[in-house]
Amino acid sequence: MKKQEKTNVMRVLDQKKVNYKQYCYADTDAISGAEVAEAMGQNPEQVFKTLVTIGHSKKNYVFVIPVLKELNLKKAARAVGEKSIEMLKAKELLPLTGYIHGGCSPIGMKKFFATTFDVAAAERDTIIFSAGKIGYQVEVALKDLEKVIPFALKDVCDL
């Protein structure tokens, strides 16, 4: 893979002195999480996607889950103490987070939102997620991620 440009996520990781690996799949037509994992030559169980939701209270929440799994909205709502939760509409993502659909990262949003990683993340030495731009991913150890953003670990996916 070619050397890629630095994204804001990478700059934040550098600033916090967090070790990470960077991946670029921008020269492929990978779209789905499984395709992205394949394009990077990585185990799809190690690759995570970032989802932004809105709760009944109108608060926003971020969930980071394995690309092959689906967010269980009932479990997600329980995890953050909401009556109900739904996915944020794609057109609302950029103005709210500064990221576009397919390039959303839990690091470096315009504003910090309560963030929950699925428990599957704790089963891996490192996880891979968006570097904040379509075609770019970073691989970080969960223990190092704690230096960058506060997050909870909860079971929020369908089996």
C-alpha positions in Angstrom: 0.0 0.0 0.0 1.2 3.5 -0.8 2.2 6.0 1.8 -0.9 8.0 2.6 -1.6 11.6 3.6 -2.1 12.5 7.3 -5.7 12.8 8.3 -6.9 14.9 11.3 -7.4 11.6 13.2 -3.7 10.7 12.6 -2.7 14.2 13.8 -4.7 13.7 17.0 -3.1 10.3 17.6 0.4 11.8 16.9 -0.3 14.7 19.3 -1.4 12.2 22.1 1.7 10.1 21.3 -0.4 7.0 20.5 1.1 4.3 18.4 -1.0 3.3 15.4 -0.7 1.7 12.0 -2.3 3.4 9.0 -3.9 1.8 6.0 -5.0 3.2 2.7 -7.5 1.6 0.4 -8.4 4.7 -1.5 -7.2 3.2 -4.8 -9.8 0.4 -4.5 -13.6 0.5 -5.0 -14.2 -1.1 -1.5 -17.4 0.2 0.0 -18.7 -2.2 2.6 -16.8 -3.0 5.8 -16.1 -6.5 4.5 -14.7 -5.1 1.3 -12.6 -2.6 3.2 -11.1 -5.4 5.4 -10.4 -7.4 2.3 -8.8 -4.5 0.5 -6.5 -4.0 3.5 -5.8 -7.7 3.8 -7.2 -7.7 7.4 -9.5 -9.9 9.4 -13.0 -8.3 9.1 -13.6 -9.1 12.8 -10.8 -6.6 13.6 -12.3 -3.8 11.5 -14.9 -1.6 13.1 -17.4 1.0 11.8 -18.5 4.2 13.5 -22.2 4.9 13.8 -23.8 8.1 15.0 -27.3 7.9 16.6 -29.8 10.2 18.2 -31.7 9.3 21.4 -35.2 9.9 22.5 -33.8 12.8 24.5 -32.3 14.3 21.3 -28.8 13.7 22.5 -26.3 12.1 20.0 -24.3 9.0 20.7 -21.5 7.3 18.9 -21.2 3.5 18.6 -18.2 1.7 17.2 -19.0 -1.9 16.2 -17.5 -4.7 14.1 -18.2 -4.1 10.3 -19.8 -7.5 10.0 -22.4 -6.9 12.8 -25.4 -4.7 13.1 -26.2 -2.2 15.9 -29.0 -3.5 18.1 -31.0 -0.3 18.7 -32.6 -1.6 21.9 -29.3 -2.7 23.4 -27.7 0.6 22.3 -30.5 2.6 24.0 -30.1 0.6 27.2 -26.3 1.1 27.1 -26.6 4.9 27.1 -29.7 5.1 29.4 -32.1 6.2 26.6 -35.8 5.1 26.1 -35.1 4.6 22.4 -32.4 5.4 19.9 -32.3 5.7 16.1 -29.6 6.2 13.4 -28.8 9.7 12.5 -29.9 10.7 9.0 -26.9 10.7 6.5 -27.5 14.3 5.6 -27.2 15.4 9.3 -23.8 13.6 9.7 -21.4 16.2 8.2 -22.9 19.3 9.9 -22.9 17.5 13.2 -19.6 15.6 13.2 -17.5 17.1 10.4 -17.3 13.7 8.8 -19.1 12.2 5.7 -20.8 8.9 5.6 -18.2 6.2 5.1 -15.4 8.4 6.6 -16.7 8.9 10.2 -14.3 8.3 13.0 -14.8 8.3 16.8 -11.8 10.6 17.0 -11.9 14.2 16.0 -15.6 15.0 15.6 -16.6 18.7 15.8 -17.9 18.0 19.3 -17.4 14.9 21.6 -20.4 12.6 22.0 -20.7 9.8 24.5 -19.0 6.9 22.7 -19.6 3.2 23.2 -17.5 0.4 21.7 -19.0 -3.0 21.3 -17.5 -5.6 23.7 -16.0 -7.4 20.7 -13.3 -4.6 20.7 -12.0 -5.9 24.0 -11.4 -9.3 22.4 -8.7 -7.9 20.1 -5.2 -6.6 20.7 -5.9 -3.8 18.2 -8.9 -2.6 16.3 -9.0 -0.9 12.9 -11.4 2.0 12.2 -11.8 5.0 9.9 -9.1 7.6 10.0 -11.7 10.3 9.2 -11.6 10.1 5.4 -12.9 7.5 3.0 -10.1 5.3 1.9 -8.1 5.7 5.1 -8.1 3.6 8.3 -6.0 3.4 11.5 -5.2 0.5 13.7 -5.0 1.3 17.5 -4.9 -0.7 20.7 -7.9 -0.1 22.8 -5.8 0.7 25.9 -4.1 3.5 23.8 -7.4 4.8 22.6 -8.3 5.6 26.2 -5.6 8.3 26.1 -7.5 10.0 23.2 -11.3 9.6 23.9 -13.4 8.4 26.9 -15.6 5.4 25.9 -17.6 2.6 27.4 -17.5 -1.0 26.4 -21.0 -2.6 26.1 -22.8 -5.4 24.2 -24.6 -3.3 21.6 -24.7 -5.7 18.6 -27.0 -8.4 17.3 -25.5 -11.8 17.7 
